[in-house]
Amino acid sequence: MKKPVYYTANEVAEIFNRDPHTIRDWINHGCPTPEGLVRLQAAKLGKSWTIKDEWLAIFELRVRPDPVRPNLELEIPREPEWETP
């Protein structure tokens, strides 16, 4: 069994390129998504929040369920419209 990795709110902020206050908002209130708010699970140890790597992975899957895939659908070229004199 692998040993769990724990992150601070500041480390999670660096991972997601967000302000630490935003991460604390995700913990306390939730992150807005089209399906509603999704809270980041965390444990308060003393005065700081600790986030387990599994909790972070679950949060990310709930916030971004579909991996970002390039749009490979090509537009069908339209025939040019000729102006009538």
Contacts in CASP RR format, 6 or more apart in sequence:
PFRMAT RR
TARGET T0000
AUTHOR 0000-0000-0000
METHOD contacts of the structure
MODEL  1
MKKPVYYTANEVAEIFNRDPHTIRDWINHGCPTPEGLVRLQAAKLGKSWT
IKDEWLAIFELRVRPDPVRPNLELEIPREPEWETP
4 52 0 8 1.000
4 53 0 8 1.000
4 54 0 8 1.000
5 52 0 8 1.000
5 53 0 8 1.000
6 50 0 8 1.000
6 51 0 8 1.000
6 52 0 8 1.000
6 53 0 8 1.000
7 15 0 8 1.000
7 50 0 8 1.000
7 51 0 8 1.000
7 52 0 8 1.000
7 53 0 8 1.000
7 56 0 8 1.000
8 48 0 8 1.000
8 49 0 8 1.000
8 50 0 8 1.000
8 51 0 8 1.000
9 20 0 8 1.000
9 23 0 8 1.000
9 24 0 8 1.000
9 27 0 8 1.000
9 42 0 8 1.000
9 48 0 8 1.000
9 49 0 8 1.000
9 51 0 8 1.000
10 20 0 8 1.000
10 23 0 8 1.000
12 23 0 8 1.000
12 40 0 8 1.000
12 51 0 8 1.000
12 56 0 8 1.000
13 19 0 8 1.000
13 20 0 8 1.000
13 22 0 8 1.000
13 23 0 8 1.000
15 56 0 8 1.000
16 22 0 8 1.000
16 23 0 8 1.000
23 40 0 8 1.000
23 49 0 8 1.000
24 49 0 8 1.000
25 31 0 8 1.000
26 38 0 8 1.000
26 39 0 8 1.000
26 40 0 8 1.000
26 59 0 8 1.000
27 39 0 8 1.000
27 40 0 8 1.000
27 41 0 8 1.000
27 42 0 8 1.000
27 49 0 8 1.000
27 51 0 8 1.000
28 39 0 8 1.000
29 37 0 8 1.000
29 39 0 8 1.000
30 37 0 8 1.000
30 38 0 8 1.000
30 39 0 8 1.000
30 40 0 8 1.000
31 37 0 8 1.000
31 38 0 8 1.000
31 39 0 8 1.000
31 40 0 8 1.000
31 59 0 8 1.000
31 63 0 8 1.000
33 62 0 8 1.000
33 63 0 8 1.000
38 59 0 8 1.000
38 62 0 8 1.000
38 63 0 8 1.000
39 59 0 8 1.000
40 51 0 8 1.000
40 55 0 8 1.000
40 56 0 8 1.000
40 59 0 8 1.000
41 51 0 8 1.000
41 52 0 8 1.000
41 55 0 8 1.000
41 58 0 8 1.000
41 59 0 8 1.000
42 49 0 8 1.000
42 50 0 8 1.000
42 51 0 8 1.000
42 55 0 8 1.000
43 49 0 8 1.000
43 50 0 8 1.000
43 51 0 8 1.000
43 52 0 8 1.000
44 50 0 8 1.000
END
